[in-house]
């Protein structure tokens, strides 16, 4: 299992310890504390030199775990469902740009809130629309050698695909189980929606492609009530070889995140059997 943290390249986000202007310093910090990669928050590709970003990562020996894409929903109203055909088409085109960038960066591409918010009353229709919108993207990702990771997000933020089991069922039965689509398991949302985290892990199986790390209150691991050590031990023992990426707030303090990330990751690495390290 590899570990990454978030930096944002265009607009501020609460999920990184570094403002936009200091994203390269954020990469320096990741290198210095022994992380394996960065999760890049990218909203659009206007004036963004993706090969230059790749060079910055390579210079520090860092990979790119996934592209966080959701800012464009709030900033531009982009969504794959619940919008006009024109907006859906623009959203699909943005995801093609993300896929092109991911092919350069060697990363996955997150589909989170840009899948749409939906309502309980329209959820069945919305999921049919989501499948139709995602199928050409899954085909495009497959041709580019990129994996799209679909995130389960709790009911307080969206009516669509809240739990890991719902996401997995949608991938299998809604999309036909394409190899280019997997699951992003956010442990903060899972704490709300997944009744049995270990059962969810078994249901996802090989489709689990990425893990977001945060405690039950979205603070840094260890400052809530989740048994993250036990969960990650099970994730690692399942054969998962992707990234666990921090998506927690800078709580209980920014200083805590900066000080404790490296030691916590080293402790998690120690959970692996000796022969697998």
N, C-alpha and C positions, 0 to 999 in steps of 0.2 A: 504494500500500500504506500502510495506517495502522498505528499502533503503540499498544499498551496494556500495562499491567501490572496485577497482581492486588491487590485489597484484600479482606479478609474481614469480613463484617458480624456474625458470631455466634460462631464458634469459631476458634481459632488454626489456622494452616496454615503449613507451611515455605516456601510459594511466594510469600510477600509479605514486604516489608521492614518492614511496619508491623503491630503487634498490633491486635487488634480495637478496643481503646479509642481508637486513633489513626487510624481509617480515614479520617477527614476530612483529617487531616494528610497521609495518603497521597495523597489527591486533590490537595491543594495541591502536593505534590512533583511529581506527574504534570503538572499545569498548568505549573509553573515550569520543568520541563526540556523542555517541548515535546511531550509525548505527546498522542495524539489521543483516548484513551479509557481506560476502566478495565474490567478483567474482574472481575466481582463474584462472590465466593464466598458462596453462600446455601444454607443447609441446609433451612430451613423458613420459613413466613410468619407464625408466631405473633408478634404484636406488631411486625411489620415494616411500616412505612409506605412502600410502594413509590413513590407519588408524591413523598414527601418526599426519598427517595433520588434520584429523577430531578431534583428541584430542586437538590440539591447538585451533581450532575453539570453541569446547565445553568449554574449560577452560575459554574462554572470553565471553561465552554466545552468540556466533555468528553463524548464519547459513551460508550456501554456496548457492549463488543465481544461478550461472551457471559456467560452465567451458568454458573459452575462449580458442579456439583450433587452431587459424589460424597461429600461428608461424611456424608450421610444413610445411606449404606451401612454405614459403620463405627459410626455413632451409633445407628441405628435398625434396622439389618438390612434396609433396603429394597433390592429388586432386581427386575428384570424377568424373570429366569429363575432356576431352581434353588430356588424357594421355593413356598410354598403359594399357591393362587389368591387367598386373602385378602391376603397380603403383596404379591403382584403387583398386585392391585387398588389397594392403598394407594400403591404406587409409581407406578402410572399416574396416580392422583389428584394426587400430588405434582408429577408432570411437567405436569399441566394447570395447576397453580398457577404453576409456572415459566413456562409458555407465556403465561399471563395477565400475569405480571410483565414478561416480555420484550416483549409487545405495548405496554406502557406505556413501557419503557425503550428500545425500538428496538434490541433485541439479539437474538443467537442464544441457543440453549439447548444445553448440552453433555450428551451421553450418553456417559459414560466407564465407570467401574467399576460403575455401577448397572445396566449391561446384564447383569451377572452374571459369575461367575468360570468356571464350567464345568469340565469335565475333558476330556482327549483322548478318553476312552471315550464320553462323553455329548455331545460337541460338536455332532453332527448334530441330535440332538433339541433341544439347547439353542438352536441357531440357528433351528429351526422355531418354538420357543416364543417366541424373541425377535421374530421377524417378526410373529407373531400379537399379541404385546403392543404392538409399535410401530405397527402399521397404524392403529389408532384414534387414536394420538397424532399420527401424521403427518397424518391428516385434520383433527384439531383444530387443529394448528399451521397448516395451510394456510388454514383458515377465519379464523384470527387474524392471518395475514400474518407468521408467524414461521418461521424455519428451525431445525430440529434438526440438530446437528452430532455425528456419530458418530465416536468417537475410537478409533483403533487403539492398543492398549496391549500391551506386550511380553509374551512367554510366561512371564516370571517373576512376573507379576501376574495373568494370566488366560489361559485356554485359548481364549477366544473372540475372533476378529477381531483378530489381532496386527498384520498388515501393512496398508499402504495399499491394496494390491491386494485383499486379503480384504475390507476394509471396502467398497470400491467394488463388488466382486462381490455382496456381500450387499445393498447398496442397490439395485443393478440387478435382480438375479435373485431376491432374497428379498423385497424390498419393492415391486418393480415400478417402480423409479426415480421416486419421487414428487418433485416440485420442492421440497417442504418438508423434505427430508432431504439433507444434504451431509456432507462429510468434514472432520473436525478432524485435521490432520496434526501430530503432536507429534514434533519432530525428535530428541528424546532417544530415544523409542521407535523411530522410524524408523531411527536409527543401528544399532539392534540387529536389526530385523526386515526392513528393505527392502534387498535385495541391491544395487539400483541406484536411488539416490534420484531421478535424472533420469528414469528409466523410470517410477517411481512417479508422478512429477509429470505425465507424459504420460497415464498410465492414469487418474488422477483427473480431469484436465481441468477442466471447468466445475464439477464436483462439489466441488472444493476450496473450502471456505468459511472456513477459519480455520487459522492456523499457531501452534503453541506453540514458543517460542524457548528453547532450552537447548543447551549443548554436549554432547559425547559422554558426559561424566561428570556431567551435570546441573548443572554449574557455569555461571556467567555466560558468555555467548559470548566466545570467545577464550581460554578456559582449559582447553579440551579439544583434541581432534584433528580436529574436523569442519571442513570448508570451508564455513562458514556464509555467507560472502560470496558464494561461487559459487552456492550453493543458492538464496539469496534473490534473487540477480540473475536466476536462471532463473525463480523464482516470479514476480518482478515482470514479466519479459519475457513470461510466459505470459498476461498480461492480468488477473491476480489483483488484485482491488480491495478485499479484506477486510482483516482485522487480523492482524498478527503480534504475539502477546502473550507476554510473558515468563513462563515457568513453570520457572524454575530455582531451585535452592536459593540461600541467601545465602552463596554460596561463590565465590571463595576467602575472602571476608569480606563482612559487611554493608556496610562502608565502600566496598568495591569496587563493589557493586551501586549504592549511592546516588550514587557519584561518576562511574561510567562509563556508566550507562544513557543519559543524554542525549547525550553525544558519540558513543556507538556508534550510536544511532538516527540521528543526523545524518549519520554516515558511510554508513549503509545507504541513506538517502534520496538520497545523492549517487550511488548506483549506477544510479538511474533515468536514462534519456535526458533531456536537457535539456528537450525539448519536452513531457515528461510530468509535469514537476514542478509 
